[in-house]
Amino acid sequence: MTAESQWRDACCGLIFEAARLAGVVQLRVTGASMMPCLWPGDMLTVRSCDAPELQPGQIVVFRKNEKLVVHRIMECGGGQVVTRGDARAKFDAPVSYSEMLGKVERVVRDGRAVRMEQSFGQHVASAIFRRSDLCTRVTGYLGRRIRRPLKKLTSRNEFHV
């Protein structure tokens, strides 16, 4: 096991323990597998939950190979959950309930709460992303380029009381 994988494993363990003790953790999205519902940089509030609370369509966080993965539940039962990223064509390998950190309760993007349910437009975009990794990467790149100037504009117009 390399030093980097040991570090990742330790971080995952710390986050799992914090979620177990506090019942809730906040995490920042880094990948593009859930675009357009979740974007890199979004802040997630994740609440630990029991197996009976898990339902298809919910976004969950689980541990897989020293990483935390945020994907949507496609099927659940028999002590396992089958998930898939909205922008991914293939389902993930089944995840046991013991690997589950919790379900995403809130998403904050650029300081505002956003919906977790897929709109019709997001559903269509997800279908396109599932068929084209290049399209996902280009959209992510353009999204970051567009949001940076918007952040600067909004930060200049903030007033502090």
C-alpha positions as CSV (number, residue, x, y, z in Angstrom):
1,M,0.0,0.0,0.0
2,T,1.5,3.3,-1.0
3,A,1.7,6.4,1.3
4,E,-1.0,8.1,-0.7
5,S,-3.4,5.2,-0.4
6,Q,-2.7,4.9,3.3
7,W,-3.4,8.7,3.6
8,R,-6.7,8.3,1.7
9,D,-7.7,5.3,3.8
10,A,-7.0,7.2,7.0
11,C,-9.0,10.2,5.8
12,C,-12.0,8.0,4.9
13,G,-11.7,6.4,8.3
14,L,-11.7,9.8,10.0
15,I,-14.8,10.9,8.0
16,F,-16.6,7.7,8.8
17,E,-15.9,8.1,12.5
18,A,-17.0,11.7,12.5
19,A,-20.3,10.7,10.8
20,R,-20.8,8.0,13.3
21,L,-20.2,10.2,16.3
22,A,-21.9,13.4,15.0
23,G,-24.4,11.9,12.7
24,V,-23.7,14.5,10.0
25,V,-20.6,15.6,8.0
26,Q,-20.0,18.1,5.2
27,L,-18.0,17.1,2.1
28,R,-16.9,18.9,-1.1
29,V,-17.6,17.3,-4.4
30,T,-14.4,16.8,-6.5
31,G,-15.5,14.5,-9.4
32,A,-17.8,14.8,-12.3
33,S,-19.6,11.4,-12.1
34,M,-22.9,13.1,-10.8
35,M,-23.0,16.0,-13.3
36,P,-25.2,17.9,-13.9
37,C,-27.0,17.3,-10.6
38,L,-23.7,17.8,-8.6
39,W,-20.8,19.8,-9.8
40,P,-17.2,19.8,-8.6
41,G,-17.0,22.3,-5.7
42,D,-20.5,21.7,-4.4
43,M,-20.8,21.3,-0.6
44,L,-22.8,18.3,0.6
45,T,-24.4,17.7,3.9
46,V,-24.4,14.0,4.5
47,R,-26.4,12.4,7.3
48,S,-25.7,8.8,8.5
49,C,-28.8,6.6,8.1
50,D,-30.1,3.1,8.7
51,A,-30.6,0.6,5.9
52,P,-34.4,0.9,5.9
53,E,-34.1,4.6,5.1
54,L,-32.4,4.0,1.8
55,Q,-34.5,4.3,-1.3
56,P,-33.9,4.2,-5.1
57,G,-33.3,7.8,-6.4
58,Q,-31.5,9.0,-3.2
59,I,-27.9,10.3,-3.5
60,V,-25.6,8.5,-1.0
61,V,-22.0,8.5,0.0
62,F,-20.1,5.2,0.4
63,R,-16.6,4.0,0.8
64,K,-14.9,2.1,-2.1
65,N,-11.2,1.4,-2.4
66,E,-10.0,4.1,0.0
67,K,-12.2,6.7,-1.6
68,L,-15.6,8.2,-0.8
69,V,-18.0,7.9,-3.7
70,V,-21.2,10.0,-4.2
71,H,-23.7,8.3,-6.4
72,R,-27.5,7.7,-6.8
73,I,-29.2,4.6,-5.6
74,M,-30.6,2.5,-8.4
75,E,-31.7,-0.6,-6.4
76,C,-31.5,-1.7,-2.8
77,G,-32.2,-4.9,-0.9
78,G,-30.6,-8.0,0.4
79,G,-28.0,-6.1,2.5
80,Q,-26.7,-4.3,-0.6
81,V,-27.2,-1.1,-2.6
82,V,-26.6,-0.8,-6.3
83,T,-25.6,2.8,-7.4
84,R,-24.6,4.7,-10.5
85,G,-23.2,8.2,-11.1
86,D,-25.7,10.2,-13.1
87,A,-23.0,10.8,-15.8
88,R,-21.9,7.1,-15.9
89,A,-23.1,4.4,-18.2
90,K,-22.4,1.4,-15.9
91,F,-23.8,0.6,-12.5
92,D,-21.3,0.3,-9.7
93,A,-20.6,-3.0,-8.1
94,P,-23.0,-3.7,-5.2
95,V,-22.2,-1.9,-2.0
96,S,-22.8,-3.4,1.4
97,Y,-24.7,-1.4,4.0
98,S,-21.5,-1.4,6.1
99,E,-19.7,0.6,3.5
100,M,-22.4,3.3,3.4
101,L,-21.5,6.6,5.0
102,G,-25.0,8.1,4.6
103,K,-27.4,9.9,2.4
104,V,-27.0,13.4,1.0
105,E,-29.5,15.8,2.6
106,R,-28.4,19.1,1.2
107,V,-26.4,20.5,-1.6
108,V,-25.0,24.0,-1.6
109,R,-23.5,25.6,-4.8
110,D,-22.0,29.1,-4.8
111,G,-23.6,29.8,-1.4
112,R,-27.2,28.7,-2.4
113,A,-29.0,25.4,-1.7
114,V,-29.9,23.5,-4.9
115,R,-32.3,20.7,-5.7
116,M,-31.1,17.1,-5.5
117,E,-33.9,15.7,-7.7
118,Q,-33.2,15.6,-11.4
119,S,-35.1,18.0,-13.5
120,F,-36.1,17.0,-17.0
121,G,-33.2,19.0,-18.4
122,Q,-30.7,17.4,-16.0
123,H,-32.1,13.9,-16.9
124,V,-31.5,14.6,-20.6
125,A,-28.0,16.0,-19.9
126,S,-27.2,13.0,-17.8
127,A,-28.2,10.7,-20.6
128,I,-25.8,12.6,-22.9
129,F,-23.0,12.5,-20.4
130,R,-23.5,8.7,-20.0
131,R,-22.8,8.3,-23.7
132,S,-19.9,10.8,-24.0
133,D,-17.1,11.2,-21.5
134,L,-15.7,14.0,-23.7
135,C,-18.9,15.9,-23.4
136,T,-18.8,15.5,-19.6
137,R,-15.2,16.8,-19.4
138,V,-15.9,19.8,-21.7
139,T,-19.0,20.8,-19.8
140,G,-17.1,20.6,-16.5
141,Y,-14.3,22.7,-17.9
142,L,-16.7,25.3,-19.3
143,G,-18.8,25.3,-16.1
144,R,-15.6,26.1,-14.0
145,R,-14.6,28.9,-16.5
146,I,-18.0,30.5,-16.4
147,R,-18.5,30.3,-12.6
148,R,-15.2,31.9,-11.7
149,P,-16.1,35.4,-13.2
150,L,-19.6,35.1,-11.8
151,K,-18.1,34.5,-8.3
152,K,-16.0,37.7,-8.7
153,L,-19.0,39.7,-9.7
154,T,-21.2,38.5,-6.8
155,S,-18.4,39.0,-4.3
156,R,-18.0,42.6,-5.3
157,N,-21.7,43.3,-4.7
158,E,-21.8,41.8,-1.2
159,F,-22.6,44.1,1.7
160,H,-21.7,43.4,5.2
161,V,-23.7,44.8,8.1
